Amino acid sequence: MLAELIDGKAIAAVIRAEVARDVAELMTRGVVPGLTVVLVGDDAASATYVSGKEKASRAAGMASATIRLPATTSQDELLAVVEQLNADRAVHGILVQMPLPSQIDPDTVIRHIVPHKDVDGFHPVNVGKLLIGHTDGFVSCTPAGVIELLVRSGVQMRGAEAVIIGRSNIVGKPMAALLMQGRSDATVTVCHSRTRDLAAHTRRADILIVAAGRAEMITGDMIKPGAVVIDVGMNRVPDATRALGTRLCGDVHFASAVNVASKITPVPGGVGPMTIAMLLKNTVRAAERSLH
């Protein structure tokens, strides 16, 4: 029996409609949620992603702007831009698109964004609030989106064995914090490149979340029958049958996993659309807080 597909595109559309409703309500109170994205350099993938964020925020009725800086921008010049945005009351959310050129330290830039405008959820203050269970900070958009996928797909997380593959600051670590507290209450194991006998861990997972950045590393024989599989990976691999000679795939071997799992996210169309939806949701929350 084939697994049920968790349609991230459809769920993201629902969240974006909720965001548009909240934006309209805020506008009646004299506030237009404003998101500004800063893009340094000419990385094609980043430019495409930023364009998608700008289009989505405008579709929701938000004030959206993108500041494009050359790849030669110095760290001090970028920090000066961030300071201006910190002080701009019309800007409720600030996002500096990664990766940055080598002359700029990303941690320094993230720490420069005031926490109440850090809608990406990477500032140490927001990370700390997540870890201690406070709900007044911002959570990193991708793991927050995964939780929404699970909740809105009716997945029972309380007491479930959840296994995360990947320990990044962007996905793995905040994902673990979200799953072990709040509305999740799962029992969490975090695996990584040094984990011994990875399959022994993945085969006992009721919920398997894969964010390792390795194409199709998890195969069907590594999955517990009936598990829920969330594939955060996005990889481009060679494929001679495609016109461009490549195809997109996740960190899970979908063709074998779909025959074992009970629910699974596709790539593309699974986790990806949720990231932008949660960014918009965070920006609206930031705008709401500006009223208090």
DORO-236998 format. One record per residue: x, y, z of N, C-alpha, C in turn. Coordinates in pm, whole numbers, padded with zeros to 5 digits, always signed. Layout:
N
XYZXYZXYZ
...
//
This chain:
292
+00085-00121+00000+00000+00000+00000+00087+00125+00000
+00061+00214-00092+00141+00335-00104+00110+00433+00009
+00213+00504+00053+00196+00604+00158+00110+00721+00109
+00042+00783+00202-00033+00905+00171+00065+01020+00157
+00050+01099+00052+00139+01213+00032+00096+01329+00122
+00191+01388+00191+00167+01510+00267+00194+01626+00172
+00090+01693+00130+00098+01797+00027+00137+01931+00090
+00266+01959+00093+00315+02082+00152+00268+02205+00076
+00252+02191-00053+00208+02305-00134+00066+02345-00094
-00022+02247-00074-00161+02277-00037-00170+02332+00105
-00093+02274+00197-00096+02321+00336-00038+02462+00344
+00069+02488+00270+00128+02622+00268+00029+02724+00214
-00051+02684+00115-00151+02775+00059-00255+02813+00164
-00293+02718+00248-00388+02746+00356-00327+02846+00454
-00201+02824+00491-00135+02914+00586-00121+03053+00525
-00088+03061+00398-00074+03191+00334-00207+03265+00327
-00317+03189+00313-00450+03251+00316-00479+03304+00456
-00437+03230+00559-00453+03277+00697-00371+03403+00721
-00250+03405+00665-00164+03523+00678-00230+03644+00612
-00285+03626+00491-00351+03736+00420-00468+03791+00501
-00542+03701+00566-00653+03744+00653-00601+03828+00769
-00491+03783+00831-00434+03855+00944-00374+03990+00901
-00316+03993+00781-00263+04119+00728-00376+04220+00710
-00487+04173+00653-00601+04262+00632-00654+04318+00764
-00655+04234+00867-00702+04279+00998-00606+04382+01058
-00475+04360+01041-00377+04455+01092-00388+04590+01020
-00418+04585+00892-00430+04709+00815-00545+04795+00866
-00650+04732+00918-00760+04810+00976-00716+04882+01103
-00605+04837+01159-00551+04899+01281-00432+04990+01249
-00412+05016+01119-00309+05110+01078-00170+05053+01063
-00157+04918+01057-00025+04855+01045-00021+04767+00920
+00080+04790+00837+00104+04705+00721+00231+04625+00749
+00221+04493+00771+00340+04413+00799+00445+04430+00689
+00567+04460+00730+00673+04486+00633+00789+04390+00648
+00826+04325+00538+00939+04232+00535+01043+04284+00437
+01167+04297+00483+01277+04337+00396+01382+04227+00393
+01418+04186+00273+01519+04084+00252+01644+04151+00196
+01760+04115+00250+01887+04169+00202+01961+04058+00130
+01994+04082+00004+02065+03984-00079+02201+04040-00118
+02306+03971-00078+02443+04015-00109+02502+03921-00214
+02543+03977-00327+02603+03895-00431+02500+03852-00534
+02544+03763-00624+02459+03725-00738+02440+03575-00748
+02434+03506-00633+02408+03363-00634+02271+03337-00695
+02266+03255-00800+02141+03236-00875+02033+03171-00789
+02068+03069-00711+01970+03001-00628+01911+03096-00524
+01998+03178-00462+01952+03274-00362+01859+03377-00425
+01895+03424-00544+01814+03524-00612+01674+03470-00643
+01667+03344-00685+01538+03282-00714+01455+03268-00587
+01520+03227-00479+01451+03209-00352+01398+03343-00299
+01481+03446-00307+01441+03579-00261+01324+03631-00343
+01327+03608-00473+01217+03651-00559+01087+03584-00518
+01095+03456-00480+00977+03385-00434+00921+03442-00305
+01010+03480-00213+00967+03541-00087+00898+03674-00111
+00955+03753-00201+00899+03885-00230+00760+03871-00293
+00747+03778-00387+00619+03756-00453+00513+03708-00354
+00551+03616-00266+00455+03560-00169+00410+03665-00069
+00503+03748-00022+00466+03849+00078+00375+03954+00017
+00400+03992-00105+00313+04090-00171+00175+04031-00199
+00170+03902-00233+00042+03837-00257-00043+03835-00130
+00023+03834-00014-00049+03834+00113-00087+03974+00158
-00050+04076+00079-00084+04213+00113+00019+04284+00198
+00135+04221+00216+00239+04280+00299+00323+04378+00219
+00393+04465+00290+00491+04554+00228+00621+04476+00216
+00669+04458+00095+00787+04375+00072+00894+04454-00002
+01018+04437+00040+01129+04504-00027+01250+04412-00026
+01331+04424-00129+01456+04350-00137+01569+04450-00160
+01668+04446-00074+01788+04530-00091+01897+04441-00150
+01942+04477-00270+02044+04398-00338+02178+04470-00330
+02277+04401-00276+02411+04457-00259+02511+04375-00340
+02618+04439-00389+02717+04366-00469+02796+04266-00384
+02855+04168-00452+02932+04064-00383+03055+04121-00312
+03096+04241-00350+03214+04306-00289+03179+04382-00161
+03053+04380-00121+03010+04451+00000+03090+04405+00121
+03138+04500+00201+03213+04464+00322+03117+04431+00436
+03171+04368+00538+03088+04335+00654+03033+04460+00720
+03116+04562+00732+03070+04687+00795+02959+04753+00714
+02970+04746+00582+02864+04804+00497+02732+04729+00516
+02741+04597+00525+02619+04518+00546+02559+04546+00683
+02643+04555+00783+02594+04583+00919+02527+04720+00926
+02578+04815+00849+02516+04948+00846+02375+04941+00788
+02357+04857+00685+02224+04838+00627+02130+04775+00730
+02180+04674+00801+02100+04608+00904+02058+04707+01012
+02150+04795+01052+02119+04896+01154+02008+04988+01108
+02011+05026+00981+01906+05112+00927+01770+05042+00933
+01769+04914+00900+01644+04838+00903+01597+04816+01046
+01691+04795+01138+01654+04783+01279+01577+04905+01328
+01618+05022+01279+01560+05148+01325+01434+05189+01249
+01405+05120+01139+01291+05157+01054+01163+05094+01109
+01071+05175+01159+00949+05124+01223+00853+05060+01123
+00872+05088+00993+00786+05027+00892+00831+04886+00856
+00951+04850+00900+01005+04716+00874+00987+04631+00999
+00907+04525+00988+00881+04438+01103+00966+04312+01100
+01006+04271+00979+01088+04152+00965+01209+04178+00877
+01326+04130+00923+01450+04145+00847+01506+04006+00820
+01543+03981+00696+01605+03853+00660+01726+03881+00573
+01842+03839+00617+01964+03848+00536+01984+03710+00472
+01973+03705+00341+01979+03577+00270+02119+03516+00277
+02122+03388+00312+02246+03312+00313+02254+03227+00186
+02376+03191+00139+02505+03221+00200+02553+03362+00167
+02647+03411+00248+02708+03541+00228+02848+03525+00170
+02900+03628+00102+03038+03621+00052+03137+03594+00166
+03252+03542+00132+03348+03493+00231+03402+03601+00325
+03395+03727+00283+03449+03835+00369+03353+03874+00480
+03234+03814+00482+03133+03849+00582+03105+03729+00672
+03108+03751+00803+03078+03646+00900+02928+03641+00925
+02862+03531+00888+02715+03526+00902+02667+03538+01046
+02741+03482+01142+02699+03490+01281+02697+03634+01331
+02796+03713+01290+02800+03853+01329+02679+03928+01275
+02643+03898+01151+02528+03964+01088+02399+03925+01160
+02381+03796+01187+02260+03749+01254+02246+03814+01391
+02355+03824+01465+02351+03884+01598+02320+04034+01592
+02342+04095+01476+02318+04239+01461+02170+04271+01440
+02093+04173+01392+01949+04195+01372+01881+04194+01509
+01800+04293+01538+01732+04295+01668+01639+04173+01676
+01635+04104+01790+01559+03978+01799+01413+03989+01759
+01349+04104+01786+01206+04114+01755+01179+04137+01606
+01287+04149+01525+01271+04155+01380+01336+04035+01310
+01391+03945+01389+01460+03827+01335+01359+03720+01299
+01286+03740+01189+01179+03648+01152+01232+03516+01096
+01362+03505+01076+01424+03378+01037+01450+03289+01158
+01446+03349+01278+01460+03272+01400+01601+03223+01430
+01703+03294+01384+01841+03248+01403+01917+03325+01511
+01863+03437+01557+01933+03514+01661+01943+03430+01788
+02058+03436+01860+02072+03357+01983+01959+03377+02084
+01902+03497+02090+01790+03520+02182+01670+03434+02144
+01639+03428+02015+01525+03348+01971+01553+03198+01984
+01676+03158+01954+01714+03017+01972+01703+02978+02119
+01749+03066+02207+01742+03039+02351+01598+03028+02399
+01511+03116+02350+01370+03109+02389+01307+02977+02346
+01343+02931+02226+01291+02803+02179+01335+02690+02272
+01463+02690+02309+01516+02580+02389+01456+02573+02528
+01421+02689+02585+01364+02685+02720+01211+02685+02719
+01154+02679+02598+01010+02662+02588+00928+02789+02588
+00993+02905+02576+00916+03030+02567+00858+03043+02426
+00739+03096+02417+00670+03103+02288+00666+03243+02229
+00737+03338+02291+00733+03475+02241+00849+03508+02149
+00929+03406+02111+01036+03428+02015+00993+03380+01877
+01087+03384+01784+01061+03335+01649+01137+03205+01627
+01070+03109+01565+01129+02978+01539+01173+02971+01394
+01288+02911+01371+01340+02889+01236+01230+02832+01146
+01218+02888+01026+01099+02865+00944+01081+02721+00896
+01190+02654+00860+01175+02518+00808+01127+02420+00916
+01191+02413+01033+01138+02323+01135+00997+02362+01183
+00969+02492+01189+00833+02534+01224+00733+02484+01120
+00774+02486+00994+00689+02436+00887+00667+02286+00895
+00770+02213+00936+00755+02068+00953+00651+02037+01060
+00655+02109+01171+00556+02088+01277+00415+02114+01223
+00398+02220+01145+00267+02249+01087+00222+02136+00994
+00314+02082+00916+00280+01970+00828+00229+01852+00910
+00297+01821+01019+00259+01707+01103+00124+01731+01169
+00108+01850+01227-00018+01881+01298-00135+01879+01201
-00120+01946+01087-00233+01960+00993-00258+01832+00913
-00166+01736+00923-00187+01606+00859-00238+01503+00959
-00264+01547+01081-00321+01458+01182-00225+01356+01238
-00096+01386+01235+00004+01292+01287+00010+01303+01439
+00000+01191+01507+00008+01188+01653+00155+01193+01695
+00195+01303+01757+00334+01318+01798+00357+01284+01945
+00257+01300+02028+00275+01279+02172+00318+01136+02201
+00437+01123+02260+00490+00992+02294+00552+00916+02179
+00547+00972+02058+00602+00904+01942+00755+00905+01945
+00814+00802+01883+00959+00799+01865+00992+00879+01740
+01056+00993+01759+01094+01080+01647+01245+01074+01628
+01288+01047+01508+01431+01044+01476+01461+01150+01372
+01558+01235+01402+01601+01341+01310+01739+01306+01259
+01759+01314+01130+01892+01294+01072+01943+01430+01028
+02046+01477+01095+02100+01610+01070+02095+01694+01195
+02204+01763+01225+02213+01841+01350+02247+01987+01323
+02203+02040+01209+02235+02179+01175+02159+02275+01264
+02210+02398+01272+02141+02504+01346+02014+02548+01274
+02007+02522+01144+01893+02567+01065+01775+02472+01079
+01801+02341+01081+01692+02243+01085+01703+02149+01205
+01810+02071+01212+01818+01961+01307+01799+02000+01452
+01876+02097+01500+01870+02135+01641+01735+02198+01679
+01686+02299+01604+01554+02353+01641+01443+02251+01623
+01458+02160+01526+01357+02055+01506+01346+01968+01630
+01461+01932+01688+01461+01849+01809+01391+01921+01924
+01419+02050+01940+01358+02128+02049+01207+02136+02032
+01161+02156+01909+01017+02165+01885+00946+02033+01911
+01010+01923+01873+00946+01793+01886+00936+01745+02031
+01027+01791+02115+01028+01739+02252+00944+01821+02349
+00881+01928+02301+00806+02014+02392+00679+02065+02327
+00608+02152+02398+00490+02217+02343+00383+02120+02301
+00335+02137+02179+00225+02053+02132+00273+01922+02071
+00402+01892+02081+00457+01770+02022+00474+01659+02124
+00560+01681+02225+00584+01583+02331+00632+01448+02278
+00717+01451+02177+00774+01328+02124+00903+01292+02199
+00946+01168+02183+01076+01123+02232+01172+01134+02115
+01279+01212+02131+01359+01254+02015+01500+01195+02018
+01542+01143+01903+01681+01101+01880+01736+01183+01764
+01855+01239+01780+01921+01314+01672+02041+01234+01622
+02039+01200+01494+02149+01127+01431+02228+01221+01341
+02353+01182+01311+02439+01267+01230+02547+01182+01164
+02647+01247+01106+02746+01175+01026+02833+01079+01108
+02835+01096+01240+02915+01007+01325+02830+00900+01394
+02702+00896+01364+02613+00797+01427+02648+00657+01379
+02662+00565+01475+02688+00426+01440+02556+00355+01410
+02557+00271+01307+02441+00191+01268+02316+00279+01257
+02321+00368+01161+02212+00463+01141+02078+00392+01122
+02079+00284+01047+01954+00214+01017+01886+00161+01142
+01964+00125+01245+01905+00076+01370+01820+00184+01436
+01860+00310+01419+01783+00421+01473+01662+00452+01386
+01684+00458+01254+01574+00497+01166+01462+00393+01166
+01495+00266+01187+01392+00160+01181+01299+00160+01301
+01333+00235+01405+01242+00241+01520+01167+00375+01526
+01183+00457+01425+01119+00589+01424+00973+00580+01380
+00884+00633+01464+00746+00654+01421+00738+00775+01328
+00823+00873+01357+00835+00993+01274+00981+01009+01237
+01011+01007+01108+01150+01018+01061+01164+01147+00981
+01252+01235+01029+01275+01364+00963+01419+01366+00913
+01435+01381+00784+01568+01367+00723+01612+01502+00667
+01723+01554+00723+01776+01684+00680+01928+01677+00682
+01981+01584+00606+02126+01558+00609+02199+01617+00489
+02126+01649+00382+02191+01705+00265+02261+01604+00179
+02219+01478+00186+02276+01372+00102+02163+01307+00023
+02176+01311-00107+02069+01265-00195+02033+01119-00172
+01905+01094-00144+01847+00960-00138+01922+00864-00046
+01972+00917+00066+02051+00834+00157+01964+00737+00238
+01837+00770+00257+01747+00683+00334+01660+00603+00237
+01674+00472+00242+01600+00384+00154+01487+00315+00230
+01398+00253+00156+01280+00193+00217+01311+00091+00324
+01421+00016+00309+01455-00087+00408+01506-00028+00540
+01526+00104+00544+01571+00172+00666+01454+00235+00741
+01332+00214+00693+01214+00281+00748+01122+00180+00815
+01073+00215+00932+00976+00132+01003+00844+00131+00926
+00784+00013+00902+00655+00010+00834+00552+00097+00905
+00487+00183+00829+00386+00271+00886+00438+00402+00940
+00568+00427+00930+00626+00552+00982+00583+00671+00896
+00589+00789+00957+00568+00914+00885+00706+00969+00849
+00728+00997+00722+00860+01039+00673+00852+01182+00620
+00934+01268+00678+00943+01408+00635+01081+01429+00574
+01083+01459+00445+01209+01476+00372+01237+01624+00353
+01337+01675+00426+01372+01817+00420+01475+01844+00309
+01534+01739+00257+01643+01754+00160+01598+01810+00026
+01690+01876-00041+01667+01925-00176+01800+01916-00251
+01811+01818-00338+01937+01791-00408+01912+01783-00558
+02008+01831-00634+02000+01817-00779+02103+01713-00822
+02054+01606-00886+02141+01495-00923+02132+01471-01074
+02235+01409-01132+02233+01381-01276+02120+01285-01313
+02056+01312-01427+01951+01224-01478+01945+01243-01629
+01998+01146-01701+02008+01156-01847+01871+01153-01915
+01767+01109-01841+01634+01103-01902+01563+01238-01901
+01616+01334-01830+01554+01467-01822+01617+01562-01923
+01538+01659-01966+01585+01753-02069+01708+01831-02024
+01711+01868-01895+01825+01944-01844+01940+01855-01798
+01917+01725-01800+02022+01632-01758+02032+01614-01608
+01939+01676-01534+01938+01662-01388+01794+01653-01340
+01777+01615-01211+01646+01614-01148+01661+01651-01001
+01553+01699-00943+01552+01729-00800+01511+01605-00723
+01576+01582-00610+01536+01473-00522+01566+01512-00378
+01511+01437-00286+01534+01464-00145+01645+01379-00087
+01648+01373+00044+01744+01288+00114+01690+01146+00132
+01563+01127+00095+01497+00997+00105+01477+00940-00035
+01504+00812-00051+01479+00744-00179+01328+00720-00187
+01261+00812-00254+01115+00816-00250+01051+00687-00302
+01102+00634-00412+01039+00519-00477+01031+00398-00386
+01132+00379-00300+01129+00266-00208+01058+00303-00077
+01072+00427-00033+01012+00469+00094+00861+00475+00086
+00807+00511-00030+00663+00529-00043+00587+00397-00025
+00656+00286-00040+00595+00154-00023+00597+00106+00122
+00664+00181+00211+00680+00139+00350+00612+00237+00446
+00626+00365+00420+00574+00468+00510+00421+00475+00503
+00361+00535+00608+00217+00561+00605+00188+00698+00545
+00275+00794+00571+00266+00929+00515+00407+00973+00478
+00419+01051+00372+00552+01095+00327+00539+01227+00251
+00642+01312+00264+00645+01436+00187+00720+01413+00056
+00669+01466-00054+00741+01456-00180+00848+01566-00189
+00940+01551-00282+01038+01655-00316+01041+01668-00467
+01007+01786-00521+00962+01907-00450+00814+01897-00411
+00765+02001-00343+00625+02010-00309+00590+01963-00169
+00691+01937-00088+00666+01895+00049+00700+02004+00149
+00822+01997+00204+00864+02093+00306+00892+02230+00246
+00945+02234+00125+00988+02360+00064+00888+02474+00071
+00764+02454+00025+00666+02564+00027+00634+02614+00168
+00656+02527+00268+00623+02565+00406+00720+02669+00461
+00842+02669+00414+00942+02761+00468+00902+02906+00444
+00860+02937+00323+00817+03074+00292+00689+03106+00367
+00596+03010+00375+00470+03035+00445+00495+03070+00591
+00589+03002+00655+00619+03029+00796+00694+03161+00812
+00773+03199+00714+00839+03330+00717+00734+03441+00718
+00633+03427+00634+00525+03527+00631+00450+03529+00764
+00426+03411+00819+00355+03403+00946+00435+03470+01057
+00567+03449+01059+00653+03515+01158+00650+03666+01143
+00647+03714+01019+00648+03859+00995+00518+03922+01046
+00407+03852+01025+00279+03904+01077+00283+03909+01229
+00339+03807+01293+00351+03807+01438+00436+03925+01486
+00544+03953+01412+00628+04067+01447+00552+04198+01436
+00469+04209+01332+00389+04330+01315+00286+04345+01426
+00225+04234+01466+00126+04237+01575+00191+04287+01704
+00313+04241+01730+00382+04280+01853+00421+04427+01852
+00435+04486+01733+00473+04628+01726+00361+04717+01780
+00241+04660+01793+00128+04738+01845+00131+04749+01998
+00211+04666+02062+00211+04661+02209+00333+04733+02268
//
